[in-house]
């Protein structure tokens, strides 16, 4: 499809280091789980000569799904890089998981790529999460093409699927989504299904038959020309319109025949601008075949129709202190070093391995670089601003690694033994430290409370968790000071399952999942008084302290207020802080159900002391006893945390979402239109009711809704809910 990079044709196969950014193509594969991304990568690797036979997901034999967890689950759970060579170009194929729980891996792939292939199953169609990713790519102008798979399935219909893609992805301009090829069908089988055996090229007006296992080119017959001409004319008009080549449109409408090279150049221009999205078809190679259907055409589109790294703007770069820094020449191998860790993994033999995209400069082994972090301390990721010596560079091919001598701007490579660098960190020259603007990561909102299974596991737990969250910025580690639980915040159940499996198999830590507890509080419902008497005489120096307090409730958010109203020196001045200390210590422990006491005013009214036996410790004890006695004679409210929940949901799901929130004791406080057929629903919901909301909302909205939450306040829990909670926790 053109020789846009002027690269020298070379042998196909596995790619190593690129010599110029113009000869690199970085392509991420996007699609729902089961759409065929991994199988397509395998078919492309076979056609490019990088593998001798195509592996199958079901057998655990594919290049990109090499993790043991992926073999067991028969689905991708992590980003994988498969570089291949085609016609002198290096193509970095980035295979991403399709399941929503691993969207962090998908976003890393989007960051590393310059164009996206949306893989759509002819038998399953387009799901909501794929539409959302398409909109994200559209918002930043990322070039996109569509590959329709599973055409071998019964009742699959390429034309109907193309129409669905045009309606779904084309928006107001369905002519922005058009096929470059039409499928060729073989004879009908007993079930009435005519299998796809090849493709018809609309621009070239050639037939490409794959029925022998390799592509063979021929001319179409007279009976095929009318259908080809109709689809071809629409494609040409779409390409010219989206490339905004007005002179070419005038020539075309004037009846002039436009040569294929001109059309291909306009196609590349329209695709690179992110406004035209060609549709192709692909099928895996049959047993013994050397090429899968449509794989040659797809490789030609990638090399001739997709943009080079030179055409991508470098993300915003600053100094680590935040001062703006302009990289004058984007993607210059001789420019200042700016690279980014897009994925972090651990190998039991090699140690930590970082997949890096170089945006400027050239990365070389055994060089000291500066590592700048992104401030994800709230997720358990430390800030980084250190120098590190990188180890060997390598080109991954599944779990295999090939040594590289360098990695230029626009290319990707794996770096060994960067012990401090984590996903999202920037690598730059040690004498010119830089920081790239981070990409957006979803908030993990599903809590997983864990504890070590045994004493041996307890010794290894903290290190295992630290290494786990270092690899995954979509995971947050919390050491809850109120509940004393270790909590891993994940994106969903599958994400949590993989985390537990990796702790066990990769880091040798067995943990038990325990019920997650929210941070409850207690408060007084009305005024009460208490007397604390701590008097002991055991021979020698005794203990003597008496204090009388009054407790009254305060508005939410007031905390604990201590007031001294002792008169006449009944409690000596030096012991009043002791009473306050004892009261506050008891409040932290709780007075009824063991939860911290908040929002009360505690007034010290009176007391007694002894000239010899009174002490700081005695008055601390008396203060605690007084608060406990006041609580025994009062009604104590159990307070629960309330979160403000914001749900972005398609208009068709607004009713079910609001009904579900009400069923969780939520109060809807407002709705507003968010554009694109979506509504933002805002509600206040007790946190105890949304522990599994990340899972439930995905089911309710078929994966199309997103939500955020933030703590607002504690408020009294209804008595029947509080009683039920006490029964569950064994409290009386």
Secondary structure, 3 states (H helix, E strand, C coil): CCCCCCCCCCCCEECCCCCCHHHEEEEEEECCCCCCHHHHHHHHHHHCCCCCCCCCHHHCCCCCCCCHHHHHHCCCCCCEEEEEEECCEEEEEEECCCCHHHHHHHHHHHHHCCEEEEEEECCCECCHHHHHHHHHHHHHCCEEEEEEECCCCCCCCHHHHHHHHHHHHCCCCHHHEEECEEEEEEEECCCCCEEEEEEEECCCCEEEECCCCCCEEEECCHHHHHHHHHHHHHHHHHHHHHHCCHHHHHHHHCCCCCCHHHHHHHHHHHHHCCCCEEEEECCCCCCCCCCCCCHHHHHHHHHHHCCCHHHCCCCCEECCCCCECCCCCCCCCCCCCEEEEEEEEEECCCEEEEEEEEEECEECCCCEEEEECCCCHHHCCCCCEEEEECCCEEEEECCEEEEECCEECCCEEEEECCCCCCCCCEEEECCCCCEECCCCCCCCCEEEEEEECCHHHHHHHHHHHHHHHHHCCCCEEEECCCCCCEEEEECCHHHHHHHHHHHHHCCCCCEEEECCCCCCEEEECCCEEEEEEEEECCCCCCEEEEEEEEEEECCCCCCEEEEECCCCCCCCHHHHHHHHHHHHHHHHHCCCCCCCECCEEEEEEEEECCCCCCCHHHHHHHHHHHHHHHHHCCCEEEEEEEEEEEEEEEHHHHHHHHHHHHHCCCEEEEEEEEECCEEEEEEEEEHHHCCCHHHHHHHHCCCCCEEEEEEEEEEECCHHHHHHHHHHHCCC
